[in-house]
Amino acid sequence: IKKLLYNGYINAPDGKKMSKSKGNGIDPLEVIESGYGADTLRTYEMFIGAFELSAAWSMEGVKGCRRFLERVWKLQDMLIDGENYRPEMETKIHQTIKKVSNDFESLKFNTAIAAMMALVNEFYKANSVTKGEYATLILLLNPVAPHMTEELWEMYFGNGRVYQQEWPAYDEAKTVESTVEIAVQINGKVKATLKVGLDEDEASVKEKAHAIPVIEDLTVGKNIVKEIYVKGRILNI
C-alpha cells in the first residue's frame, strides 16, 4: 500500500514561517558548530514534534536533547558486567524495543525518542546498566544519533559497525507487566501504595498491605469491620 505523508513546517522561534526576507531562519551548521554537534541537531529535529505537524524551533529544546545524549554517554560510568537483561529491567526493555520499532516504522520519531528517554531514566534510577542492556539502547538510538552510538559501540563491543548489527527483537509476552501498583486506603483515603503480582491472591495482598509501617500503625489494635480488594486496583480497609 502506497501512502503519501506530508511533513509539518519547522517555524521560527516566534512561530512564524522561516524566510530569507525576514532573516528568521536557523542555520543547521551554526547549531552544529556552536558545540551541540550533528547528533544533537538530528535528535532535536526528530523530537521536535509529530511528523505531520508544524512546530516552532526552540534552542531550549536543542539543549534538552543535548542533555539526553550526555546522559546516554555518561551511562558508561554505571556499566556493569552482564550480557543479558536483568529481571527488574526485562519488561521495560522489551516494551521499549517494541515501542521504538513500531514508532520508527510509522514515522513517530518523537515518541520513539521519548521511550528511549524513559528507559535511560530507569537505568539512572537503578544506578547501573549491564553491557547487554547498554548494547540494546545503543542499537535503538543509532538511527537518531549515529556518530555517538558508533563511537560507543567501537569502545565496548567492537564487532563491526552499529548499522551492520541485527535490530533488537522483543518478546511480546515479556512486554506485559507482571506486577501492578495498587492504592491502599483506610476509610476511603489513600495512605500507601503497594506493588503486587497481577495474579496474586487476595490473602497475600492483604498480608503485604498490613505489613506496610504506616498501615500497621493505623490499624493495629483497631476493629477492622471490612476489607475490600478490587483486583489489581485498590485495597480499602
C-alpha positions in Angstrom: 0.0 0.0 0.0 1.5 3.3 -1.0 0.8 6.3 1.2 1.7 10.0 0.9 2.7 11.7 4.1 3.1 15.5 4.4 5.6 16.7 7.0 4.9 19.8 9.0 6.9 23.0 8.9 9.6 23.9 11.3 8.8 27.5 12.1 11.0 30.3 13.6 11.1 30.6 17.4 8.4 33.2 17.2 6.1 30.7 15.5 6.2 32.5 12.1 7.3 30.7 8.9 11.1 31.0 8.3 12.1 33.0 5.3 15.2 34.7 3.9 13.4 38.0 3.6 12.6 38.0 7.3 16.0 36.7 8.3 14.5 34.4 10.9 15.9 31.2 9.6 18.0 28.7 11.5 21.4 27.7 10.0 21.9 24.0 10.9 25.7 24.4 10.6 25.7 27.1 13.2 23.9 24.8 15.6 26.4 22.0 14.9 29.5 24.2 15.1 28.4 26.0 18.2 29.1 22.9 20.3 25.9 21.0 20.1 27.0 18.7 17.3 25.2 16.9 14.5 23.7 14.2 16.7 22.0 16.8 18.9 20.6 18.5 15.8 19.3 15.2 14.4 17.8 14.2 17.7 16.0 17.6 18.2 14.7 17.6 14.6 13.2 14.1 15.2 11.9 15.0 18.7 10.5 18.5 18.0 7.0 17.1 17.4 4.8 14.8 15.4 6.0 14.3 11.8 2.9 15.7 10.2 2.5 18.8 12.5 4.3 22.1 12.4 6.4 23.2 15.4 8.4 26.3 16.4 12.2 26.0 16.7 13.4 26.2 20.3 17.1 26.4 21.5 15.9 25.2 24.9 14.6 22.1 23.1 18.1 21.7 21.4 19.7 22.0 24.8 17.3 19.3 26.2 18.3 16.9 23.5 21.9 17.5 24.2 21.4 16.7 27.9 19.7 13.5 26.9 22.6 12.4 24.7 25.0 13.3 27.5 23.1 11.1 29.9 23.4 8.2 27.5 27.2 8.9 27.2 27.6 9.0 31.0 25.9 5.6 31.4 29.4 4.3 30.9 30.1 5.3 34.5 27.4 2.9 35.6 28.3 0.0 33.3 28.4 -3.5 34.9 29.1 -7.0 33.6 26.3 -8.9 32.1 25.3 -9.7 28.6 21.6 -10.3 29.4 18.7 -8.1 30.7 18.2 -8.1 34.5 14.8 -9.4 35.6 13.8 -6.0 37.0 14.6 -4.3 33.7 13.4 -7.0 31.3 9.8 -5.8 30.9 10.8 -2.2 30.4 13.4 -3.0 27.8 11.1 -5.3 25.8 8.4 -2.6 25.9 10.9 0.0 24.7 12.1 -2.2 21.8 8.5 -2.7 20.7 7.6 1.0 21.0 10.7 2.2 19.2 10.5 -0.4 16.4 6.8 0.3 15.7 7.2 4.1 16.0 10.1 4.2 13.6 8.1 2.2 11.1 5.2 4.7 11.3 7.5 7.8 11.4 6.6 8.6 15.0 10.1 9.6 15.8 9.3 11.9 18.7 7.5 9.2 20.7 10.2 6.7 19.9 12.8 9.1 21.4 10.6 9.7 24.4 10.5 5.9 25.0 14.3 5.8 25.0 14.5 8.7 27.4 12.2 6.9 29.8 14.5 3.8 29.5 17.5 5.9 30.3 15.7 7.2 33.4 15.2 3.7 34.6 18.9 2.9 34.3 19.7 6.0 36.3 17.2 5.0 39.0 19.0 1.6 39.2 22.3 3.4 39.1 23.6 0.7 36.8 23.3 -0.8 33.3 24.6 -4.1 32.0 26.6 -4.4 28.8 23.7 -6.2 27.2 21.2 -3.5 28.2 23.6 -0.8 27.0 24.1 -2.5 23.7 20.3 -2.6 23.1 20.0 1.1 23.9 22.9 1.9 21.5 21.3 -0.1 18.7 17.9 1.6 19.2 19.4 5.1 19.3 21.7 4.6 16.3 19.2 5.9 13.7 18.8 9.1 15.8 22.4 9.7 16.9 24.7 7.7 14.6 28.0 9.4 15.4 27.9 8.9 19.2 26.5 5.4 19.1 29.1 4.2 16.6 31.8 5.5 18.9 30.3 3.8 21.9 29.8 0.6 20.0 33.5 0.6 19.0 34.6 1.3 22.6 32.6 -1.5 24.2 31.5 -4.1 21.5 33.8 -3.6 18.5 32.3 -6.3 16.2 31.6 -4.2 13.1 29.5 -1.1 12.8 26.2 -0.5 14.6 24.2 -0.3 11.3 25.6 -3.8 10.4 24.1 -5.3 13.6 20.8 -7.1 13.8 17.9 -4.9 15.1 16.9 -5.9 18.7 13.9 -8.2 18.9 11.2 -8.1 21.6 9.2 -10.9 23.1 5.5 -10.0 23.2 5.0 -12.0 26.3 7.7 -10.0 28.1 6.1 -6.6 27.2 3.3 -7.3 29.7 3.8 -6.1 33.2 3.8 -9.0 35.7 3.2 -6.6 38.6 0.9 -3.6 39.3 0.9 -0.8 41.8 -2.3 -0.6 43.9 -3.5 2.0 46.3 -4.1 1.0 49.9 -6.8 3.0 51.5 -8.2 3.4 55.1 -11.8 4.6 55.2 -11.5 5.7 51.6 -8.4 7.7 51.9 -5.1 6.6 50.3 -2.4 6.0 52.8 0.1 4.0 50.8 0.8 2.2 47.6 1.8 -1.4 47.1 3.3 -3.5 44.2 1.6 -6.8 43.8 1.6 -9.6 41.2 -1.2 -9.5 38.7 -2.3 -13.0 39.7 -1.5 -12.6 43.4 -4.3 -13.9 45.6 -6.3 -11.6 47.9 -4.9 -13.0 51.2 -1.3 -12.4 50.1 -2.2 -8.8 49.1 -3.8 -8.1 52.4 -0.9 -9.6 54.3 1.6 -7.4 52.5 -0.6 -4.3 52.9 -0.8 -4.7 56.7 2.9 -5.1 56.8 3.4 -1.6 55.5 4.5 0.5 58.5 2.1 3.4 58.0 -0.8 0.9 57.5 0.3 -1.2 60.5 0.4 1.9 62.7 -3.1 3.0 61.7 -4.7 -0.5 62.0 -3.0 -2.3 64.9 -5.4 -2.8 67.8 -8.3 -1.4 65.8 -11.5 -3.2 65.0 -11.4 -3.7 61.2 -15.0 -4.1 60.0 -14.4 -4.8 56.4 -11.6 -5.0 53.7 -12.5 -4.7 50.1 -10.0 -5.7 47.5 -10.5 -4.7 43.8 -8.0 -6.9 42.0 -5.1 -5.0 40.6 -6.5 -1.7 41.6 -7.2 -1.0 45.2 -7.5 -2.3 48.8 -9.8 -0.4 51.1 -9.7 -1.1 54.8 
